[in-house]
Amino acid sequence: MYLEYIDLKVNYSWNNVKALLITGKLAYPIVKEVAKKIKNVKAEVKALNYPVASLMSVQYILENIKNDNLKDFDIIVLPGLVFGDAKIIEEETGIKTIKGTENAWDLPLVFDALNQGIELSTVYPADKILGKIRTEKVLKTLEEIEEKQEVAFEQGIKIPLRPPPFRVFLELDPTWSIERILEEIERTKEFVDIYVIGFPVGHDDLDDVRNKIRKAKDSGVIVGIDSDSPREMIEGIKEGADFVFNINEVNYKKLEEVKNKAAFVVAPFNVENKSEIVIKLTKILSSKGFTKLILDAVLSPPLQGMVDSFIEYKRIREALPQYPLLMGTLNVTELVDADSHGMNALLTAIAGELGISCLLTMEKGKTRWSSWEIKEASKMVSVSLIQKRVPKDLGVDLLILKDKVRYKEEEEELKDFITVEHNEPEMDSAGFAKISLVNGKIALTFYGKDKITLVGDEALSIGRELVKRVNISKQHAVYIGYELAKAEIARNLDKNYIQDIPLFKKIH
């Protein structure tokens, strides 16, 4: 979409040029301050008689600058969100004109990009172009990583000996029906490499094993089996399971008959001396002809041996460098009442340091979307490992709820203000609204003279449609808009939405 605006050939130096930065009245103080920080550029700021820069059009800007003396300027930079194609300004004035960033604080990035030979757009904000380029670079790096990886073995998929890259395993709830399993596969298949079909402890139904493994395989994904029953493990392998969780010091003799028909995750049954058990058992299995093994020291929960288990992984890696390792993250993410995406990022980075290439997760409750989080984190860590840098400013991130940079808050408009205390709502005689999320859509039902239900993806569009159809009060329109925005944010973050209940805790 943006590639037609990208030209990586440097054909002009943007050092020591004179730039005209266009803005509106409200943003003028910010742009003036930012202009001082743009290195090697003489930047002049012109504020047009319009309060919000993003609401201006390029035609309006042209009409307000075309009679100015512009001959000394080398470039005109417009606010990133102005409406229209800036090409008309360039054609009228003869001066190169582009759209800058969406936020004024990011304007220095415009000149950094120009000096790298990146041709910015007259149509799209600079952020879009720069983001596209960063993403393309990350994707190219990840493709090269996949091509150059050191492969331990292949079992339907290449398993790296050590990262990068990583492989994401998702264990599915043992209580789920095959229909629910297939729904979960469809939801997550873009970021999961191997699905692990689990069966409850004591489960003894070979028909159920056959059915679930076969139908999961038929959906086109790579499947593993997790069961405490060697009998079920063997049946799962016969039905097409490529990975088996877990082979241990108790059951390994019963699995010799299928030793070359699947890959086995070696994990200790006993909780003491875990690394010693894994090292010893791996050597036994190797002597018996097991060739595809992934080693797991089993990550302990926080404050109950988590750090010690990291040390156990390190011991295994040092003792058996010829085998890939696997770490399950759920014992940490599920057992800390904190958001999972930050923890998954940190655990993936730790795995990267320890040489653990396989990460197992499960999605339940607050850890829903953990497989996506780990996949994104694995991209960050993979690129970081190759480039020998920290996982920051890479073009891929897990910044979901917090901003990396805090912009200076505007104070100019707070000289004269009215303090607003709690304000009780007034009932609207036109009726009342019920807002909810239904199957990933925002639903608004208005109960008035007639009942009307509106369903869509965009909160703002639903609100606009409502005020076209129903003559609601201004106060009620403000409330409905507020709740629709909450519903859209909740939908985008896959949170629960309950009307009139805050989405988030306040950070103090």
N, C-alpha and C positions, 0 to 999 in steps of 0.2 A: 504493500500500500504506500509506504514512504520511500521505497528504494529509488524511485525515479528522481528524488531530490538529493540523493547522496552521491557526492563525487569526491573520492579520496585523493585526487591529484592536487597537490599544492600549486596554485598558480598566482598567489598573491600573498604578501606578508601583511598581516593585520596589526603589526606593531607600529606605533607612532602615527596612527591614523586619527582622524577627527570624526567622531560619531555623534549623531543626533538621536537621543533617546526620547521617545514620545511616551507620555503618561497622562493620567487624569489628575484632578485636583487632590483627591484623597491620598493617592500613592506618591505624590510629588516629593514629600520629605524623605520617604524611604528610597526612592530612586536617586535623589540627590546624594544621600549617604552612600548608597551602593556604588554610584558612579566614581566616587573617590577611591574605591578599592579595585577598580579595573586597571590592571597594570599596563603601562606602555600605550595607553589610549587616552586621547583628549576627548572626554565625553561631556557633551552639553545636553542639559535636560530641558525639554519644553513640555509644560503642563497645559493641556487644552482645557477649555471651559466646560468640562464634563466631569461629574463626580467620580464615576467608577470606570476605569480604563477598559475593562473587559466588555463593557456595554457599548463601546464605540464601534463604528464601522470604518473600514479603510477609506470609503468614500468621504465620510465625515472628516477623517484625518487629512485627506488630500485637500479638501476645500479649505481647511484651516492652516495649511502650511505652504500651499502652492505660491502664495505671493510673498513668502519670506525670502530672504537672501540665503540661499542654500549652497551656493557655489563652492564654498570651502569644505563642505562635508564629503567624506568618502563613503559613508554608509548611514542609513536610517534604520533604526531598530524599533519596531512596534511592540506593544504589549502582546504576549503570546496568544491571548484569547480574544482579540478583536475579530470582528466578523468580516469575512470577505478575503479576496486575494490581493496581497500587497503589490502585485505586479503592476497594477494601475498607477501606483505612486512612483514606482521605478520608471515606468514609461513616460510619465508626465514630467518628472524632475530630472531624469537622466542619472539619478543616483541609486546605487544598489540599495534595495530595501528588503528586509527580511522580518519575519516574526521572531521575537525573542522568547524568553521562558514564560511559563504561566505565572510564576512567582517572581516578583522584582528582586528578591534576595539572590536569585540564581543567575542574574544577568552576567556576572563574570564568566560563567560557563559558555556563553555565546562566543566570546572572543577567544577563549581557550580552544573551542571547537574550530573556529575559523583559522586559527594558527596551526591546527593539525591538518588543515586542508579539507575540512568537512564543509560541504556546501549546504547551508541551511535553507529553509523553505519560505516561500511567500504565502503558503496556504496553511501549513501546520505549525503549531508551537515548536520551538527548538527542543523542548523536552522529549517530544515524540521521536524526532530524528535521532537524538543522542541515545535515548532508551533503546531504539531499534538497533543502532549500531552496537551498543554494549551487549544486547541480547544475541545478535548474530555472532559476535566474537566468542561469547560463552559457548554457544552451540557448536561452533567450529572447534573450539578447544575440547569440548566433551566428545565430539566425534573422533578427534585424534587420540584421545585417551582410550576410547573403546578399541581403536585399531591397534594401539601399541601396548595394550595391557599384557601382563604376564599371567597366563591362564593356568590355573591349577588342574582343572579338568573340565569337561563339557558333559552336561546331562540335561539335554533339552535347551540349555543356556550355558554360556561360558561363565565359570565361576573364577573370579580373580584370586590369585594367590594372596595378594595383599592390595589394599587400595592405593591409588584409584584404578578402576571405578569401584562402585559399591553395588550390591544387589539387595533389593528390598523384598523381604518375606512378610506376608500378611497372614496371620493365623485367624481363621474364622471360628466364630462361636460354636462350640460343640453341640449346643442345644438347637441350632438352626435347622430348619427343613431345607431340602435341596432347592426349593423355590426361593427361599430367603438367601441362600448361598449364591445363587445365580444373579440375584438382584445386586448383591454386594460386589460381585465380580464386575458386573456391568458398570457400577458406580466408580470403581477404583482402578480399572484395568490400565488406565493411561500412566499410572505411576507405581504399579506393583509388578515385580518380576516373577515371583513365585507365590502361589496360594497354598496355604497349609490347611487341609481339612482335618479338623480336630474331632475326636470322639471322647465322650465322658469316661472317667475312671470306672471300670467294671462293665463297660459296654461290651456286649457280645452278640452282635447281629451282623453277620457277614453279608447278608443281602443289602442292608443299609450301607455298609462300607462300599460294596460294589456299585450301588446306585449313585452314591454321592461322588465317588472318584470318577466314575465313567462320565456322568453328566457334566461335571466340572471340566474334565478333559475335553469333552465334546464342544465346550464353549470356546475352545481355542487358546486356553492358558496353560501354563506349566503348573503342575499340582504336586504337593507333598502330602503325607499323611502323618498325623500325630495321634498315637494310641499307646496305652500301657500294655496292650495285648500283642505279643509277637504273631499270634495267629491272624489278627486283623491287619497287622503291618504287611505280612506276606500276601494276604489277599488283596490289599491295596496296591502293592507292587504289581501283582498279576493283572490288575485292572488298569494299570498305567501310571501309578504314582512314581515320580522321578526322585523324590526326596523323602527320607524317613526320619521322624523325630520320635524318640531318641534311642540310639543304641547305647547301652550302658553295661556296667560290670555284672549286672544281674541277668540280662536277657540276650547277650551277644551270641551265646552258643546256639540259641534257637533260630538265629537269623543267618547262619552260615550258608544255608541252601540258596539264599537270594543275594549273596555277597556282591555279585557283579551285575545285578539287575537294577540297582538304584544307587543314589548317593545317600550316605548315612551321616546324621549329625551325632557326634560323640559327645555325650554329656554325662556327668556323674550322677548316680542314683543317690549316693550318700553325700551329705552336706559338709563333711569334714575332709580336709586335704584334697580339695577338688582338683587342683592342678595336677597333683601326683597321680590321682586316679585316671585323669584324662590322658596324661602322658604314658602311663603304663598300659592302659587299655588300647591306646592307639598303636603302640608297638605290637601288642598281641594280635590286634585285628590285621595289621599289615602282614604279619607273619602267616596269617591264615588266608591271605589273598584278597582282603578287602582293599580296593584301590581308590575308591572315591569317598573320602572322609572330610567332614567339616567339623572343627573342634570348638567346643563351647564350654567355658568354665562356669556358666550360669551366673548372671549378674544378680547380686543381692540387693535388697531394698536399702534406701538411705537410712543411716544410723543403725543398720543391722548388718553391717559388713560390706557395704557398697565399695568403699575404697580398697578393702582387702581383696575383693573379687577382681578389681582392676589389676591388682598385683598378680593375681592368679593367671589372668589372661597374658600378662607380660611374661610370666614364667613359661607358659605353654608356647608362646611365640618364639622365645629364645631357645627352648629345648627342641621344638619341632618346626623349624622355619619352612619346611617343605609342604606344610599343610595350610589350607585357608581356615580362618576363624569366623565364628558367628557369635553375635551378642544379641540377646533379647532385651528390649528397652522397657517393656511394660512394667517390670518390677520397680522402675524408678518413676516413669511418667504417671502411672496409675496411683502410686502410693505417696504422692506429694500433692497437696491441695494448691496447685499453681498451674497456670496455663501450660499446655504441653509443647507449644511450638518452640519456646526458648530452650526447654529441657532437651527436646529432640535435636536441636541444633548443637547444643553442647555435647550430648552423648555421641553424636556423629563425629564431631571434632575429636573427641577422646578416642573413638574407634579408629579414626584416621591415624592418630599418633601410635596406637597400639598395633596397627597393622591388621585390623579386623575389617574384612571386606563384605561380610554378610550381616545384615541387621534385620531382626525379627520384631515385628510389632503386632498389636491387636487394636482394633477400634471399638471402644465401648465408652459410653458416657462422654466425659470431657476429653478423652483421647481420640474421639472421632476425627478423622482426617489426618491421623498420625502418619499413615503411609505417605500421604502427599507431603507432609512436613519433612519427613525423613528423606524423601526423594529430592526435595528442594535443598535441604541441608547437605545431602550427598553431592549435589552439583557444586555448591559453594566449597565444600571441603576438597573435592576432587581438583577443582581449578587451583585452590590454594596450595595443595600439595605439589602440583606440577610447577607452579610459579614460585613456590617457596615463600609464601606470604601469608598474612593472617586473613581470615575469611571476611573481608570488609571491602566495600567499594568495588565489587566484582561485576555488577550488572545483574546479579541474582541475589535475592535476600529473603529473609523471613520476618521483615519488619511489618507486622500486621496491626498492632494496637498502639505502638509508640513511634514517634518521629525521630530520625537520627539527628536532625538539626532543628533547633528551636529558633524561630524567627522573632525578632524584636517586636513586642506588642506596640500597636499604635496608641498614642496618648493624645494626639492633636485634637480629637473630637470629644474629649472628656472634660473640657474646661467648664462647660455649663451642662448640667445633667440633672435628671430627676431620679431619685432613688425609688425603686419599686419594691415594695414588700409583698408578702404572699397575697395573691389575688384570687378570690373564689370565683368560679365560673358562673355565668348566668345561663339558664336553660334556654335553648333555642326552640321557638314555637314550631319551626319547620320539621323538627324530628331529632333523632339521634343516630349515631353511627357506631357500628361494630366492625372492628378491623382485626384481621387474623392472617396467618400464613397457611395456605392450603396447597400441598403438592409443589412446593417451591415457588408459588405465586403469591402475590399480595392481593388479598380480598377485602373489599369494603362493602358492607351492606348498610344502606341508609333506610331507616324506618321512619317514614313520614306519611304524607297523604297517600303516597304509593310506596311500595317497597322496591328498592333498586339495588342490584348487586353488581359491582364493578370488579373485574379481576385483571391483573396485568403484572408486568415486571418492573415498571417505573412508577415510583410513588408520586412523582410530580405530575405525570400524565393522568394518573387516576384522580388526583386532586383537581386537576383542571377539568376533567370530564364531569366530575361531581358538580362543580360550581356552574357548569353549563346547563345542567339538568335540574338542579335544585337551588332555590333561592334561600341559602343558609345565611346566618348572620356573620358579620366580620369576625366576631370573637370565636364563633364555632369553626369558621374556616381556618383560623390560626391553630386551634386545637387539633383539628383533623390533619392539617399539614404536618404538625409536629409528630403526631402518632404514625402517620404514613411514613415519614422519614425514619422513625425508629424501626418500623416493620421492615423497611428496605435494608437498613443496616443489619438487623438481626438475620434476615434472609441471606445476605452476602457473607456473614460470618458463621452461618449455620448455628445460630443461637436460638433459644426459645424466645418467642415474642408473646408477651401478655400485655394487653392494653392497659394503660395507666400505671404500669410498673416499670421502674427505671431499668435500662439495659445493663448498666455497669455500676460498679462501686465507684465512689469518688476517691481519687488518689489524694491523700493528704501529705 
